[in-house]
Amino acid sequence: MALLTDASIDRAARLFQALSDPTRLSILQRLRFGERCVCDLTDAMDAAQSRLSFHLKVLKDAGLVLDRREGRWMYYTLSAQALTDASGLLDGIASAPSAAERRSGCC
């Protein structure tokens, strides 16, 4: 895999920052079963809606969840593409550097 570009580094930082909170990870865990209404998440996590709304906004801004409005309720679902992106970024970091990348050092 090639070196990360500035844009992909910025994308990785947003993704991993959003993933760095236990509450947000719990939200993602619950969304893996499919779309959930914010009221369902509030009940399942025994948390105030304002607290969950903050965390859902962080996840949405990072592109990890998608939302849709139906009447007065918001529904959230996982973004499969964002999860694939995060996995690919980790794979890129973990992969062995190419011969050209190894030779680019100062010594």
Order of alpha helices (4+ residues) and beta strands (2+ residues): alpha-alpha-beta-alpha-alpha-beta-beta-alpha-alpha
